[in-house]
Amino acid sequence: MTIRKDQKTIDSIKEKVLNNIQRFGFTVEQDKRFGKTIYSIDNGKIFLDLSYASLNKRGEYFFGIEQEQFEKLYGKNRSFFQIFICENEKQVFIIPLSFMMEILKDSKATGDVFKQYKLVIKMKNGSYVLRLFGHYDITDYLNRYDYLATDEKELRLLEGLDIKYNADIRIRGVDQEYKNIAKEDGLRKGSIHETTIDMLANIGNWSGFKVLTESKPVGMSDFPYQLDCLWYKNNDLYMAIEVCDKGSVEKDKDALKHAKSFGARKVVIVTNVNRLERIRKIFMFNGEIRFWTEIWSFDRIFKMYESGRKFFGSFDKFKNYSWNENVVEYL
């Protein structure tokens, strides 16, 4: 059973969230063409769906996302964020469309009249977990207003943003995150571009791939581009990856398009969330390449890297064997 607030209180909380968005330089307008919970920002470039849930007696937040409304909005505009407001304006999860598509892809909307995706958010072991068909850690999306920025001007407005509502969670930019990881693991630290390439190389090596970095594909000396990271499975090009932080998206798109045409099973572009709109538009009208391209944010790569480092650090010890004078213990 949910301990639900009255509608006036809920509307007040939503208004505070909208005010938080506005005070960082965004213009917010309601857009009822797509639904009563839909708002547009940045002069209609980006759309938001604000959903609210109160805490129930099991310590969960229950959300219903209408399938028809979601698909209608997605079909009209790819620049979209799902906003989950949990209890108050201090617990706001800002989920980009790319992650929402991942969450919803294997799930089924239910309901007799209005089909809904029924999601649950819950604090578990110090992290916020979203549950639908699978379980997704969404802690890194808490109060991430910087994801809404679409250009450098707006990002500058957000540079001083330092909201801290929980002792364990604070907004931390990727610029600081990569420096921390590089220092801890001895990776190149000259730029986020270099550090991310090193992370991707390590992830590939841990997973059993042969990895090349900042190289042309094997046996293709006439290939027009050097790619940031190439993963090979046996002698086959499995994955081509470009890290796009400040460079030309068009160049990265062309490099990946060539890699796919020469046999890459999959191509990936790693970038900041605020560049998604530009990248989507470029890939949307470039033929078959869009069907094989994935966009990964720096945040997701960093998280995968840290999880992989922990897992393979233990797994390598677990799978290897050798003679030892005494019983070896890992506790």
C-alpha positions in Angstrom: 0.0 0.0 0.0 1.3 3.4 -1.0 1.2 6.3 1.5 0.0 8.7 -1.2 0.1 12.5 -0.9 -2.8 14.6 -1.9 -2.8 15.9 -5.5 -2.1 19.5 -4.4 1.1 18.4 -2.6 2.1 16.3 -5.6 1.6 19.2 -8.0 3.7 21.4 -5.6 6.5 18.9 -5.7 6.5 18.7 -9.5 6.5 22.5 -9.6 9.6 22.5 -7.4 11.3 20.1 -9.8 10.4 22.3 -12.8 11.8 25.3 -10.8 15.0 23.4 -10.3 15.3 22.9 -14.0 14.5 26.6 -14.7 17.0 28.0 -12.3 19.8 26.4 -14.3 19.0 28.4 -17.3 16.4 26.2 -19.1 13.1 27.5 -20.4 10.3 25.0 -19.5 6.9 24.8 -21.2 4.1 22.3 -20.8 3.3 20.5 -24.1 -0.2 18.9 -23.9 0.0 17.5 -27.5 1.8 14.5 -26.1 0.2 14.3 -22.6 -0.5 16.2 -19.5 2.8 15.2 -17.9 4.9 16.3 -20.9 7.1 19.4 -20.9 9.6 20.8 -23.4 12.8 22.6 -22.7 15.4 24.5 -24.8 12.7 25.9 -27.1 11.2 22.5 -27.9 14.5 20.7 -28.6 14.1 18.3 -25.7 11.0 16.7 -24.1 10.5 15.5 -20.5 7.9 13.3 -19.0 7.5 13.9 -15.3 6.2 11.0 -13.3 5.7 11.0 -9.5 5.4 8.2 -6.9 5.1 8.1 -3.2 6.9 5.6 -1.0 4.9 2.5 -0.2 5.1 0.4 3.0 7.6 -2.0 1.3 10.0 0.9 0.8 9.3 1.1 -3.0 8.3 3.7 -5.5 5.8 2.4 -8.1 5.5 4.1 -11.5 3.2 3.5 -14.4 4.5 4.6 -17.8 1.7 4.7 -20.5 2.9 2.8 -23.6 0.9 4.8 -26.1 2.1 8.1 -24.7 5.7 6.9 -24.6 5.7 5.6 -28.2 3.9 8.7 -29.5 6.5 11.0 -28.0 9.4 8.7 -29.0 8.1 8.6 -32.6 8.0 12.4 -32.8 11.2 13.4 -31.0 14.3 11.3 -30.1 15.5 14.0 -27.6 13.6 12.8 -24.6 14.1 12.2 -20.8 12.0 10.3 -18.4 11.9 12.0 -15.1 11.1 9.9 -12.0 10.2 11.9 -8.9 10.5 9.8 -5.8 8.5 11.3 -2.9 10.0 14.8 -3.1 12.0 17.2 -5.2 15.3 16.0 -3.7 15.1 12.5 -5.3 14.7 13.0 -9.0 16.1 10.5 -11.5 16.7 11.9 -15.0 16.8 9.0 -17.4 17.8 9.6 -21.1 15.8 7.9 -23.9 18.7 5.5 -24.8 18.6 4.0 -21.3 14.8 3.9 -21.2 14.8 1.9 -24.5 17.2 -0.5 -22.9 15.0 -0.8 -19.8 11.7 -1.3 -21.8 13.0 -3.4 -24.7 12.2 -6.9 -23.2 9.2 -5.8 -21.1 5.5 -5.9 -21.9 3.0 -3.2 -21.1 -0.1 -4.4 -19.2 -3.6 -3.1 -18.4 -7.2 -3.4 -19.6 -7.8 0.2 -20.8 -4.4 1.9 -20.7 -1.4 -0.3 -21.3 1.4 0.6 -18.9 5.0 -0.4 -18.2 4.9 -0.9 -14.4 8.3 0.0 -12.9 9.5 -0.1 -9.3 12.4 2.0 -7.8 13.8 0.9 -4.5 16.9 1.6 -2.4 19.0 -1.6 -2.1 22.4 -2.0 -0.5 23.0 1.8 -0.7 22.0 2.0 -4.4 18.8 2.9 -6.2 17.6 0.0 -8.3 14.9 0.2 -11.0 13.0 -3.1 -11.6 11.0 -4.0 -14.6 11.9 -7.0 -16.7 15.4 -6.7 -15.3 17.2 -4.8 -12.5 19.0 -1.5 -13.3 21.2 0.5 -11.0 20.1 4.1 -11.6 22.0 5.8 -8.7 24.2 7.7 -11.2 21.1 9.4 -12.6 20.0 11.0 -9.4 19.5 14.8 -9.8 21.6 14.8 -13.1 20.3 18.1 -14.4 23.5 18.4 -16.4 22.2 15.6 -18.8 19.6 18.1 -20.0 22.2 20.5 -21.4 22.5 20.5 -25.2 25.4 22.8 -25.8 28.5 24.2 -24.1 26.8 27.4 -23.0 24.2 25.4 -21.0 27.0 23.2 -19.6 28.8 26.3 -18.3 25.6 27.2 -16.4 25.7 23.9 -14.7 29.4 23.7 -13.9 28.8 25.1 -10.4 26.0 22.6 -9.7 26.8 20.7 -6.5 23.5 19.3 -5.2 24.1 17.0 -2.3 20.9 15.4 -0.8 22.5 12.2 0.5 25.7 11.6 2.3 26.7 8.9 -0.3 25.5 10.5 -3.5 26.5 13.7 -5.1 26.6 15.0 -8.6 30.1 14.4 -10.0 31.0 15.3 -13.6 32.7 12.8 -15.9 35.7 15.2 -16.1 36.5 14.5 -12.5 35.5 10.8 -12.6 38.0 9.9 -15.4 40.8 11.6 -13.5 40.1 9.5 -10.4 40.0 6.3 -12.4 43.2 7.1 -14.3 45.1 7.9 -11.2 43.9 4.8 -9.4 44.6 2.4 -12.3 47.7 4.0 -13.9 45.8 4.9 -17.1 46.7 7.7 -19.4 45.3 10.9 -17.8 46.0 13.6 -20.4 42.3 13.7 -21.5 39.0 11.9 -21.1 39.6 10.7 -24.6 42.8 8.9 -23.8 41.6 7.5 -20.5 38.4 6.1 -22.0 40.4 4.4 -24.8 42.5 2.7 -22.1 39.4 1.6 -20.2 37.9 0.1 -23.4 41.2 -1.7 -24.1 41.3 -3.2 -20.7 37.6 -4.3 -20.8 38.3 -6.0 -24.2 41.4 -7.7 -22.9 39.6 -8.9 -19.7 36.9 -10.4 -21.9 39.3 -12.4 -24.0 39.4 -10.2 -27.1 42.5 -9.1 -29.0 42.6 -5.3 -28.8 44.1 -2.6 -30.9 43.9 1.1 -30.0 44.3 4.1 -32.2 44.9 1.9 -35.2 43.7 1.0 -38.6 42.0 -2.5 -38.9 44.4 -5.4 -39.4 45.5 -5.8 -43.0 43.9 -2.6 -44.2 46.7 -0.1 -44.6 44.6 1.9 -47.1 41.8 2.3 -44.6 41.1 6.1 -44.4 40.8 6.3 -40.6 42.5 5.2 -37.4 39.9 4.0 -35.0 40.1 4.5 -31.2 39.5 0.9 -30.3 39.2 -2.4 -32.2 38.2 -5.7 -30.6 39.0 -8.9 -32.5 37.6 -12.3 -31.9 40.1 -14.7 -33.4 40.9 -12.9 -36.7 37.5 -11.3 -37.1 36.8 -7.7 -36.4 34.1 -7.9 -33.7 33.7 -4.3 -32.6 34.9 -0.9 -33.6 34.7 1.9 -31.1 35.1 5.7 -31.4 35.3 8.0 -28.4 33.7 11.3 -29.2 34.3 14.0 -26.6 35.2 17.2 -28.4 36.0 16.1 -31.9 33.9 15.8 -35.1 30.9 13.6 -34.9 30.8 13.4 -38.7 34.4 12.0 -38.8 33.5 9.4 -36.1 30.4 8.4 -38.0 32.3 7.9 -41.3 35.0 5.9 -39.5 32.5 3.6 -38.0 30.5 3.3 -41.2 33.7 2.1 -43.0 34.5 -0.3 -40.2 31.0 -1.9 -40.5 31.3 -2.2 -44.2 34.6 -4.0 -43.8 33.1 -6.6 -41.4 32.8 -5.2 -37.9 29.9 -7.0 -36.2 29.0 -3.9 -34.1 30.1 -0.3 -33.9 29.9 1.9 -30.8 30.3 5.6 -30.2 31.1 6.8 -26.7 30.1 10.4 -25.8 28.6 12.8 -23.4 24.9 12.6 -22.9 24.5 16.3 -23.9 25.8 15.4 -27.5 23.1 12.7 -28.0 20.8 15.0 -30.0 23.5 15.8 -32.6 24.6 12.2 -32.9 21.1 10.8 -33.3 20.4 13.3 -36.2 23.6 12.3 -37.9 23.1 8.6 -37.7 19.4 8.6 -38.3 19.7 9.4 -42.0 22.8 7.3 -42.8 21.3 4.1 -44.1 22.0 0.7 -42.5 24.7 1.9 -40.1 22.1 3.1 -37.7 20.9 -0.4 -37.2 24.3 -1.6 -35.9 25.3 1.5 -33.9 25.1 1.9 -30.2 25.7 5.1 -28.2 27.2 4.7 -24.8 27.7 7.5 -22.4 31.0 8.1 -20.5 29.1 7.4 -17.3 28.0 3.9 -18.4 31.5 3.1 -19.7 33.1 4.2 -16.4 30.6 2.2 -14.5 31.2 -0.9 -16.6 35.0 -0.5 -16.3 34.8 -0.3 -12.5 32.5 -3.3 -12.3 34.7 -5.3 -14.7 37.8 -4.5 -12.7 36.3 -5.9 -9.5 34.8 -9.0 -11.2 37.9 -10.0 -13.3 40.2 -9.2 -10.4 38.6 -12.0 -8.4 37.7 -14.2 -11.4 41.3 -14.4 -12.7 42.4 -15.7 -9.3 39.4 -18.1 -9.2 40.0 -19.7 -12.7 43.8 -20.1 -12.4 45.5 -23.0 -10.6 49.0 -23.6 -9.2 50.7 -25.6 -6.5 50.8 -23.9 -3.1 52.6 -24.9 0.0 49.6 -24.1 2.2 45.9 -23.8 1.6 45.1 -20.5 0.0 42.2 -18.5 1.3 40.2 -15.6 -0.3 37.8 -14.2 2.3 
